[in-house]
Amino acid sequence: MISSHDTIVNYKRPIKMYTVIDGAAANKFAHDAPFISISFPFSLSLFLLHFRFKLAISERWQETEADTRTESSVSGMERHGTKKKSAPTTPIKGTQGAFAPTISDEERQKQQLQSISASLASLTRETGPKVVKGDPARKSETPKHVAHAHEHHFTPTISVSDSSLKFTHFLYNLSPAELYEQAIKYEKGSFITETGALATLSGAKTGRSPRDKRVVRDETTEDDLWWGKGSPNIEMDEHTFMVNRERAVDYLNSLDKVYVNDQFLNWDQENRIKVRIVSARAYHSLFMHNMCIRPTPEELENFGTPDFTIYNAGQFPCNRYTHYMTSSTSIDLNLARREMVILGTQYAGEMKKGLFSVMHYLMPKRQILSLHSGCNMGKDGDVALFFGLSGTGKTTLSTDHNRLLIGDDEHCWSENGVSNIEGGCYAKCIDLSREKEPDIWNAIKFGTVLENVVFDEHTREVDYSDKSVTENTRAAYPIEYIPNAKIPCVGPHPKNVILLACDAFGVLPPVSKLSLAQTMYHFISGYTALVAGTEEGVKEPQATFSACFGAAFIMLHPTKYAAMLAEKMLKHGATGWLVNTGWSGGSYGSGNRIKLPYTRKIIDAIHSGSLLEANYKKTKVFGLEIPTEVEGVPSEILEPMNTWADKNAYNATLLKLAGLFKKNFETFTNYKIGKDGKLTEEILAAGPIF
């Protein structure tokens, strides 16, 4: 038995009790526990092996009249109260949850602990870790004059070097306030800013490491995933994944405590995914608390077995001598095992984008389109999707005070309409100001995570212009912090699909109406341009292409997502638009940036439907349909050639950009959509012709 007394201060939560379960009971659970199947195969034998261990901890819940929380030893099986339970949430319509709603409180909490122990189990040892819920340091921390209950805690004298014998304390779905306390006390570089946000550091890595992200290539992924030239999917084998998984699990089990988050992805309840994040830092736990969908207390009690698990051991490096490793960092996805392992990077964005990659695999399996886009909805229920790479204005234009924000980054389009994948926003903070981005500015308050920012040592006022740590400073906050967020984050089928490009060459029109084939072509291309001067030696704009406006995260071939987009647009009558937020009257350095008020007028005309009624004419080379007039926008800028003083320079630049489009698209020309490849030919014909 585990018995203990810690002092816990007046938390309005039930009492938790623990019992050691013998090996027979644990093995019986392994055989009896039901299993949720999702869209891709998973070995039942591995599942059973994953759950077989000799020791686990069971938990019993009680309620007290004082509404206090404590941790205590249990010698009997008495029940001191009940709590109304909700039906379990499941990821697939019609399936049964991992825990039936009729089981007792005691059994439910026992299974929760066994599930977490199983998540932390090494597959090379006979036993799994013995997990205890709660902070091992709590007993010495409680203020003397606060109402509290006591808990006696006894731990056998064992070698803590053996992770299969020591007790692993886990802190489960802590509140932001609790995570603040953990971060401030135990994580160097964590501070509270003047607005109440938690400022923290991500270590040596201040951005994603795309070259260190790998996917297991096996029977599950061999034919489904996009491999080879142009693909973001770097392969690894099953054995190497297991080596890294073992390294991560051993590291996490060696710690005094780990943080466990059980949360959801996708606001569409019929297609939500249950995720478990096991991490070593309070910063990571709070980040994912903000970015994933937060379960209600009833949903959490019936959470059951996760559909996907992240092991974030980012403070510990991978072994460079391990096959496939090219640095001390490795982010590994195993879709068959439904697991992700992070080693050698503490940058929290790896978790967010890793799960986005998972959704890019899972959702198309259900005929649901996963999208790297912003999304908002008008008062009449008209939904617009915004696609765009960094610097195109996606966040600015999708955040509209006259419309409800469904989400700023990741979405799904199913037969039910659109839904946000996430429960939060991850905004760039460099040069942030109250005047330019009031919603983001006001969202940086208590509960928000600020990454790698610089602030005044005395006042704790953040200097958002300071790039001394990184230019990639970020804020992660719950979507509820945006005043006009639509909760729940779902909407009807989109009416408009807006592709944003910051064309620094200055030859694309401010707005174009696209045919279905043109929408697919420009969606697959994912074009924008880097501005001259951003890197040493760059003297002119540089085109950059990112398939589906998110090449780093897609798993299937880009044409598969494009075909799904076209199918849904055709079925639901959506219109495609290409909006240039870049330059006019010349390239960067000679022309001028298209004024934001003009772009907003264009977007307003798209939302209202008035732009559909305009007269159009077709441009040369790209064959784009451009309106002859837009209310509030000077007509002369709608035709790019009219704004260039040097017409020969315009034509030369136009052909140069068209050539870059054609060269980029060569990667996709050999991939046939459909049996006859007719759609592929239509897409190619929708590109520039010269």
C-alpha positions in Angstrom: 0.0 0.0 0.0 1.0 3.6 -0.5 0.1 5.8 2.5 1.0 9.4 2.8 0.2 12.8 4.3 0.8 15.9 2.4 -0.7 19.3 3.1 -3.0 20.4 0.3 -4.5 23.9 0.4 -8.3 24.3 -0.1 -8.6 23.1 -3.6 -12.2 22.5 -4.6 -11.7 19.0 -5.8 -12.5 15.5 -4.5 -10.2 13.5 -2.3 -8.0 11.1 -4.1 -6.9 7.7 -2.7 -4.5 5.1 -3.9 -4.1 1.4 -3.8 -1.4 -0.8 -5.2 -2.8 -3.4 -7.6 -1.1 -6.8 -7.9 0.2 -8.2 -11.2 -2.8 -10.5 -11.6 -5.2 -7.6 -11.4 -3.1 -5.6 -13.8 -3.0 -8.5 -16.3 -6.7 -9.0 -16.0 -7.2 -5.3 -16.9 -4.9 -5.7 -19.9 -7.1 -8.6 -21.2 -10.5 -7.0 -20.3 -10.0 -3.4 -21.2 -11.9 -2.5 -24.4 -10.0 -0.9 -27.2 -11.1 2.0 -29.4 -10.1 1.6 -33.1 -9.6 4.6 -35.2 -8.9 5.1 -38.9 -5.6 3.3 -39.2 -4.6 -0.3 -38.0 -3.0 -1.0 -34.6 -1.7 -4.3 -33.4 -3.8 -5.8 -30.7 -0.9 -7.8 -29.4 1.2 -4.6 -29.0 -1.8 -3.1 -27.2 -2.0 -6.0 -24.7 1.8 -6.0 -24.2 1.6 -2.3 -23.5 -0.9 -2.9 -20.7 0.7 -5.9 -19.0 2.6 -5.0 -15.9 2.8 -6.3 -12.4 2.1 -3.1 -10.4 -0.2 -0.2 -11.0 -1.9 2.4 -8.8 -5.7 2.7 -8.4 -7.4 5.9 -7.4 -10.6 6.5 -5.5 -12.6 9.7 -5.5 -14.4 11.2 -2.6 -16.1 14.4 -1.9 -15.9 16.3 1.3 -18.2 19.0 2.8 -15.2 21.3 3.1 -14.4 21.0 -0.7 -10.8 20.3 0.1 -8.4 18.0 -1.7 -5.9 15.6 -0.2 -4.1 12.4 -1.0 -4.4 9.5 1.4 -3.8 5.8 1.9 -6.7 3.4 1.4 -7.0 0.2 3.2 -10.6 -0.5 2.6 -13.0 -0.1 -0.4 -15.5 2.3 1.2 -17.4 4.8 -0.8 -17.8 8.3 0.7 -19.8 10.0 -2.0 -20.8 9.9 -5.7 -20.6 12.3 -8.5 -22.8 12.5 -11.6 -20.9 11.1 -14.6 -21.4 11.9 -18.3 -21.2 9.5 -21.2 -17.7 9.0 -22.5 -16.6 11.0 -25.6 -15.3 8.9 -28.4 -13.5 9.8 -31.6 -15.6 7.8 -34.0 -19.4 8.0 -34.3 -21.0 4.8 -33.0 -18.1 3.3 -31.2 -18.0 2.6 -27.5 -15.7 4.4 -25.2 -12.8 2.8 -23.4 -14.6 3.1 -20.1 -18.3 2.2 -20.0 -20.4 4.8 -18.2 -21.8 2.2 -15.7 -18.6 1.4 -13.9 -18.0 2.6 -10.4 -16.0 5.7 -9.4 -13.3 3.5 -7.9 -12.9 1.4 -11.1 -12.9 4.5 -13.3 -10.1 6.1 -11.4 -8.2 2.8 -11.2 -8.4 2.5 -15.0 -7.2 6.1 -15.4 -4.1 5.5 -13.4 -3.5 2.2 -15.2 -3.9 3.9 -18.5 -1.3 6.6 -17.6 1.1 3.9 -16.2 0.7 2.0 -19.5 1.5 5.1 -21.5 4.8 5.4 -19.5 5.6 1.7 -19.8 8.8 0.5 -21.3 8.1 -2.4 -23.7 11.4 -4.1 -22.9 10.7 -4.6 -19.2 8.3 -6.9 -17.5 6.8 -4.2 -15.3 5.5 -0.7 -15.9 6.2 2.3 -13.7 4.3 2.7 -10.4 2.5 6.0 -10.8 1.3 8.3 -8.0 -0.9 11.3 -8.7 0.4 14.4 -7.0 3.5 16.5 -6.4 6.1 14.7 -4.2 7.3 18.1 -3.0 3.9 19.4 -1.9 4.1 18.3 1.7 6.7 20.9 2.6 5.1 23.8 0.7 1.8 24.6 2.2 1.3 27.9 4.1 0.7 27.4 7.8 -2.5 29.5 8.0 -4.4 28.1 5.1 -7.2 25.6 5.6 -5.9 22.2 4.6 -6.2 18.5 5.0 -3.2 16.1 5.7 -1.8 13.2 3.9 0.7 10.6 5.0 3.0 9.4 2.2 5.3 6.4 2.5 7.6 5.3 -0.2 9.6 2.1 0.1 13.3 2.4 0.2 14.3 1.3 -3.3 16.9 2.2 -5.9 15.6 5.3 -7.7 18.0 4.6 -10.6 15.8 1.8 -11.8 12.8 3.4 -13.5 10.9 0.2 -13.4 11.0 0.2 -9.6 10.7 3.8 -8.5 7.5 5.7 -8.1 6.7 8.2 -10.9 4.6 11.1 -9.7 2.5 12.6 -12.3 0.6 16.0 -12.2 -2.6 15.5 -14.1 -4.3 18.3 -16.1 -3.2 21.0 -13.7 -4.9 24.4 -13.9 -2.9 27.4 -15.2 -2.5 28.7 -11.7 -0.9 25.4 -10.6 1.3 25.3 -13.6 2.5 28.9 -13.0 3.6 27.8 -9.5 5.5 24.8 -10.9 7.2 26.9 -13.6 8.2 29.7 -11.3 9.6 27.4 -8.7 11.3 24.8 -10.8 12.1 26.2 -14.3 14.8 28.7 -14.6 13.9 31.6 -16.8 10.2 31.6 -16.0 8.7 34.9 -14.9 5.3 36.6 -14.6 5.1 39.7 -16.8 3.3 42.9 -15.9 0.1 41.7 -17.7 0.1 38.4 -15.9 1.4 36.2 -18.7 4.0 33.5 -18.0 7.3 34.3 -19.8 9.5 31.4 -20.4 12.4 30.2 -22.5 12.5 27.2 -24.9 16.2 26.6 -24.6 18.6 26.4 -27.6 15.9 25.7 -30.1 13.6 28.8 -30.6 11.8 27.4 -33.7 10.8 24.1 -35.3 13.4 21.7 -36.6 11.9 20.3 -39.9 15.0 18.4 -40.9 14.9 16.5 -37.7 11.2 15.4 -38.0 10.8 11.8 -39.1 8.0 9.4 -39.8 8.1 5.6 -39.5 7.8 4.0 -42.9 6.0 0.7 -42.6 3.1 -1.2 -43.9 0.7 1.5 -42.6 2.4 4.4 -44.3 4.3 2.9 -47.3 1.5 3.5 -49.8 -0.5 6.3 -48.1 2.2 8.9 -47.3 4.0 11.2 -49.7 7.6 10.1 -49.9 10.5 11.3 -52.1 11.3 14.5 -53.8 9.6 17.6 -52.4 8.0 15.6 -49.5 8.4 16.9 -45.9 8.2 13.3 -44.7 11.7 12.0 -43.8 11.6 8.3 -43.2 12.8 6.2 -40.3 12.3 2.5 -39.5 10.3 0.9 -36.6 13.4 -0.2 -34.7 14.9 3.3 -34.6 11.6 4.7 -33.4 11.5 2.2 -30.6 15.1 3.1 -29.6 14.1 6.8 -29.3 10.9 5.9 -27.6 12.7 3.8 -25.0 15.2 6.7 -24.5 12.3 9.2 -24.0 10.3 6.9 -21.6 13.3 6.1 -19.5 14.1 9.8 -19.2 10.6 10.7 -18.2 10.4 7.8 -15.7 13.7 8.9 -14.1 12.2 12.3 -13.1 10.7 13.1 -9.8 7.5 14.0 -11.6 6.0 14.4 -15.0 3.1 16.4 -16.4 0.2 14.6 -18.1 -2.4 16.4 -20.2 -5.5 14.5 -21.5 -7.2 16.8 -24.1 -9.0 16.8 -27.4 -8.4 17.9 -31.0 -11.2 19.0 -33.3 -14.4 20.8 -32.1 -16.5 18.5 -34.3 -17.5 16.1 -31.6 -18.2 13.3 -34.0 -14.6 13.4 -35.2 -12.6 14.6 -32.2 -9.4 12.9 -31.3 -8.2 12.2 -27.8 -4.6 13.1 -27.1 -2.3 12.5 -24.2 0.8 14.6 -23.7 3.4 13.5 -21.2 6.0 16.2 -20.6 8.8 17.2 -18.2 8.1 20.9 -18.1 5.2 23.0 -16.7 5.8 25.3 -19.6 4.9 22.5 -22.1 1.9 21.4 -20.1 0.5 25.0 -20.0 1.2 25.4 -23.7 -0.8 22.4 -24.6 -3.5 23.2 -22.1 -3.9 26.4 -24.1 -3.5 25.0 -27.6 -5.6 21.8 -27.4 -9.3 21.7 -26.5 -9.8 21.6 -22.8 -12.2 18.8 -21.6 -14.9 19.4 -19.0 -14.6 17.7 -15.7 -17.1 15.1 -16.8 -15.3 14.5 -20.1 -12.0 14.1 -18.2 -13.4 11.5 -15.8 -14.5 9.4 -18.8 -11.5 10.2 -21.0 -10.4 6.6 -21.2 -7.6 5.5 -23.6 -6.0 8.2 -25.7 -6.0 7.9 -29.5 -2.6 9.5 -29.7 0.3 10.0 -27.2 3.2 12.5 -27.2 6.3 11.7 -25.2 8.0 15.1 -24.8 11.5 14.4 -23.4 12.9 17.5 -25.2 15.4 18.3 -22.4 17.2 15.0 -23.2 19.1 14.6 -26.5 18.8 11.7 -28.8 21.8 9.4 -29.3 23.7 10.7 -32.4 25.0 7.2 -33.1 21.4 5.9 -33.5 20.6 5.2 -37.2 19.0 8.1 -39.1 20.0 10.7 -36.4 21.8 13.7 -37.8 21.8 15.9 -34.7 20.9 15.7 -31.0 17.3 16.5 -32.0 14.7 14.1 -33.2 10.9 14.5 -33.6 9.5 11.0 -34.5 6.0 10.0 -35.6 4.8 6.5 -35.5 1.3 6.4 -37.0 0.8 2.7 -36.5 1.6 2.9 -32.8 -0.2 6.3 -32.6 2.8 7.9 -30.8 5.1 10.8 -31.1 8.5 11.1 -29.4 10.4 14.4 -28.9 14.1 14.5 -28.0 16.6 17.3 -28.0 14.3 20.3 -28.4 12.2 22.2 -25.9 10.4 24.3 -28.5 6.7 23.8 -27.7 5.6 24.4 -31.3 6.9 20.9 -32.2 3.9 19.4 -30.2 1.4 21.6 -31.9 2.6 21.0 -35.4 3.3 17.3 -34.8 -0.4 16.8 -33.9 -1.4 18.9 -36.9 0.6 16.4 -39.1 -1.3 13.6 -37.4 -4.6 15.2 -38.3 -3.4 15.6 -41.9 -3.2 11.8 -41.9 -6.2 10.8 -39.9 -8.9 13.2 -41.2 -8.5 12.4 -44.9 -9.0 8.8 -44.0 -12.5 9.8 -42.9 -13.0 11.9 -46.0 -12.5 15.1 -43.9 -10.2 17.8 -45.3 -7.6 19.1 -42.9 -6.5 22.7 -43.7 -3.8 25.1 -42.7 -6.0 28.2 -42.7 -7.7 30.9 -40.7 -11.5 30.8 -40.6 -14.2 33.3 -39.7 -18.0 33.7 -40.0 -20.3 36.6 -40.7 -23.5 37.4 -38.9 -25.5 35.7 -41.6 -23.5 32.4 -41.2 -21.3 32.9 -44.3 -17.9 31.3 -43.6 -14.6 32.2 -45.3 -11.3 30.3 -45.2 -8.0 32.2 -45.4 -4.9 30.4 -46.7 -1.5 32.2 -46.6 2.1 31.8 -45.6 3.9 34.0 -43.1 3.7 37.7 -43.9 0.6 37.4 -46.2 -1.8 38.9 -43.6 -3.7 35.7 -42.8 -4.0 36.5 -39.1 -4.8 40.1 -39.7 -7.5 39.6 -42.3 -9.1 36.6 -40.7 -9.4 38.6 -37.4 -12.3 40.9 -38.2 -14.4 42.6 -35.5 -17.4 42.4 -37.7 -17.1 38.6 -37.9 -16.8 35.7 -35.5 -13.4 34.0 -35.4 -13.7 30.2 -35.7 -9.9 29.7 -35.6 -6.6 31.2 -36.8 -4.5 28.3 -38.0 -5.8 24.7 -38.2 -9.3 23.5 -39.4 -11.2 20.5 -40.7 -13.9 20.6 -43.4 -16.3 17.6 -43.0 -19.9 16.8 -44.0 -20.9 18.8 -40.9 -19.2 22.0 -42.0 -15.9 23.5 -40.7 -14.4 23.0 -37.3 -11.3 24.3 -35.5 -8.8 21.6 -34.6 -7.3 23.6 -31.7 -8.5 25.2 -28.6 -6.1 28.2 -28.7 -4.0 30.6 -30.8 -0.3 30.7 -31.3 0.5 34.3 -32.4 3.7 35.9 -33.4 4.8 38.7 -31.0 7.7 40.4 -32.8 7.0 44.1 -33.0 3.6 43.5 -31.5 1.7 46.7 -30.6 -1.7 47.5 -29.2 -2.6 49.7 -32.2 -1.8 47.1 -34.9 -3.1 43.9 -33.1 -5.4 44.9 -30.2 -6.9 41.4 -29.9 -3.5 39.7 -29.6 -2.2 42.4 -27.3 -5.2 42.1 -24.9 -5.0 38.3 -25.0 -1.5 38.4 -23.4 -2.7 38.1 -19.8 -2.9 35.5 -17.0 -2.8 32.0 -18.5 -0.9 33.0 -21.7 2.5 31.6 -22.4 5.1 34.0 -23.8 8.0 32.3 -25.5 11.5 33.8 -25.6 10.5 37.5 -25.1 12.7 40.1 -23.4 11.3 42.2 -20.6 12.3 44.9 -18.1 14.0 43.3 -15.0 12.1 45.6 -12.6 8.7 46.4 -14.2 8.4 43.1 -16.2 7.2 45.1 -19.1 7.8 43.1 -22.3 9.8 44.7 -25.2 8.2 43.1 -28.2 10.7 44.8 -30.6 13.7 43.0 -28.9 15.0 40.2 -31.1 18.0 39.3 -29.0 16.7 35.8 -28.1 14.9 35.2 -31.4 12.7 36.9 -34.0 10.3 34.0 -33.5 8.8 35.2 -30.2 5.3 33.8 -29.6 2.2 33.9 -27.4 0.0 30.9 -26.8 -3.4 31.6 -25.3 -6.9 30.0 -25.2 -9.2 31.1 -28.1 -11.7 32.4 -25.5 -9.3 35.2 -24.9 -10.3 36.6 -28.3 -13.5 38.7 -27.7 -15.3 37.7 -30.9 -14.3 34.0 -30.9 -17.1 31.6 -31.8 -17.5 29.0 -29.1 -17.9 26.1 -29.9 -15.5 26.7 -32.8 -17.6 25.3 -35.6 -19.5 26.7 -38.6 -21.4 25.8 -41.7 -19.8 25.0 -45.1 -17.5 27.8 -46.4 -18.8 30.2 -49.0 -15.4 31.7 -49.9 -11.9 30.2 -50.1 -9.3 33.0 -50.1 -5.7 32.3 -51.1 -3.4 35.1 -49.9 0.0 35.9 -51.5 2.4 38.6 -50.7 3.8 39.1 -54.2 6.9 41.2 -53.8 7.4 41.0 -57.6 4.4 43.3 -57.9 2.8 41.5 -60.9 -0.2 39.7 -59.4 -3.5 41.7 -59.2 -4.8 42.7 -55.8 -7.8 40.3 -56.3 -8.7 37.6 -58.8 -11.7 35.3 -59.1 -10.5 31.7 -59.6 -12.0 28.8 -61.5 -12.0 25.5 -59.7 -8.9 24.3 -61.5 -7.1 27.6 -60.8 -8.0 27.3 -57.1 -6.4 23.8 -57.1 -3.3 25.0 -58.9 -2.7 27.9 -56.6 -3.6 25.9 -53.5 -1.0 23.2 -54.5 1.6 26.0 -55.3 1.2 27.9 -52.0 3.0 30.9 -53.3 4.4 34.0 -51.5 7.7 36.0 -51.9 10.4 36.8 -49.5 11.3 40.5 -49.4 14.7 41.6 -50.5 17.0 42.5 -47.6 15.7 39.9 -45.2 18.9 37.9 -45.7 22.4 39.1 -46.4 23.1 39.2 -50.1 19.5 39.2 -51.2 19.0 42.0 -53.6 15.6 41.1 -55.2 12.4 39.3 -54.2 12.6 35.5 -53.8 9.6 33.3 -54.6 8.8 30.7 -52.0 6.3 27.9 -52.5 4.7 25.7 -49.8 2.3 23.1 -51.0 -1.2 23.5 -49.6 0.1 26.6 -47.8 1.6 24.2 -45.2 4.1 21.8 -46.8 5.9 21.1 -43.6 2.9 19.5 -42.0 1.1 17.6 -44.8 1.4 13.8 -44.9 -0.3 12.8 -48.2 0.5 14.0 -51.7 -0.6 17.7 -52.1 -2.9 16.8 -55.0 -5.0 14.6 -52.7 -5.8 17.5 -50.5 -6.4 19.7 -53.6 -8.8 17.2 -55.0 -10.7 17.0 -51.7 -10.9 20.8 -51.6 -12.2 21.0 -55.1 -14.8 18.3 -54.4 -16.1 20.2 -51.3 -16.1 23.6 -53.0 -18.1 22.2 -56.0 -20.5 20.4 -53.7 -21.2 23.4 -51.5 -20.9 26.2 -54.0 -17.8 27.9 -52.6 -15.8 30.5 -54.7 -12.1 30.7 -54.9 -10.2 34.0 -54.7 -6.5 34.9 -55.1 -5.7 38.1 -53.1 -2.3 39.8 -53.4 -1.3 41.7 -50.2 2.1 42.5 -51.6 3.4 45.1 -54.0 2.0 47.2 -56.8 3.6 49.6 -59.3 6.8 47.7 -59.3 8.7 45.1 -57.3 9.9 45.5 -53.8 12.2 48.5 -53.7 10.6 50.4 -56.5 6.8 49.8 -56.1 4.6 50.2 -53.0 2.9 47.8 -50.7 -0.8 47.6 -51.4 -2.5 49.5 -48.6 -4.2 47.5 -46.0 -7.5 49.5 -46.1 -7.7 48.6 -49.8 -7.2 44.9 -49.1 -9.8 45.1 -46.3 -12.3 46.6 -48.8 -11.6 43.8 -51.2 -12.2 41.2 -48.5 -15.4 43.0 -47.4 -16.6 42.8 -51.0 -15.9 39.1 -51.1 -17.8 38.5 -47.8 -20.8 40.5 -48.9 -21.0 38.8 -52.3 -20.9 42.1 -54.2 -17.6 41.1 -55.9 -19.4 38.2 -57.6 -21.6 40.8 -59.4 -18.6 42.8 -60.8 -17.5 42.8 -64.4 -14.3 40.9 -65.1 -11.5 40.7 -67.6 -8.7 38.2 -68.1 -5.0 38.9 -67.6 -2.2 37.5 -69.8 0.1 34.7 -68.9 -1.7 33.7 -65.6 -5.2 33.9 -67.1 -6.7 35.5 -64.0 -10.1 37.0 -63.9 -9.8 40.5 -62.4 -12.7 42.9 -61.5 -12.9 46.2 -63.3 -14.0 47.9 -60.1 -14.3 47.3 -56.3 -16.0 49.8 -54.0 -13.4 51.8 -52.0 -10.5 50.7 -54.2 -8.9 52.8 -56.9 -9.7 51.0 -60.2 -6.3 51.7 -61.7 -4.5 49.4 -59.2 -6.8 46.4 -60.1 -4.8 45.9 -63.3 -1.1 45.5 -62.3 0.3 46.7 -65.6 -1.4 50.0 -65.2 0.6 50.8 -62.1 4.0 50.1 -63.7 5.8 53.0 -65.4 8.1 50.7 -67.2 5.9 48.2 -69.2 8.9 46.2 -70.5 10.1 45.7 -66.9 6.6 44.6 -66.0 6.4 42.0 -68.8 9.9 40.7 -68.0 9.0 40.3 -64.3 5.7 38.7 -65.1 7.4 36.0 -67.2 10.0 35.5 -64.6 7.4 34.8 -61.9 5.5 32.5 -64.3 8.6 30.5 -64.9 9.1 30.1 -61.2 5.6 28.8 -60.9 6.1 26.3 -63.7 9.4 25.1 -62.3 7.9 24.6 -58.8 5.0 22.6 -60.2 7.2 20.1 -62.0 7.3 18.2 -58.7 3.5 17.5 -59.0 3.1 16.9 -62.8 3.7 13.1 -62.7 1.0 12.5 -60.1 -2.3 11.5 -61.6 -5.5 12.3 -59.9 -8.2 9.8 -60.7 -8.0 6.8 -63.1 -7.6 8.7 -66.3 -5.6 11.7 -65.0 -7.9 14.1 -66.6 -8.1 16.3 -63.5 -4.3 16.6 -63.4 -4.4 17.9 -67.0 -7.0 20.5 -66.0 -4.9 21.7 -63.1 -1.8 22.0 -65.3 -3.8 24.0 -67.8 -4.9 26.4 -65.1 -1.3 27.5 -64.5 0.6 30.3 -66.4 0.7 29.8 -70.1 3.5 31.6 -72.1 
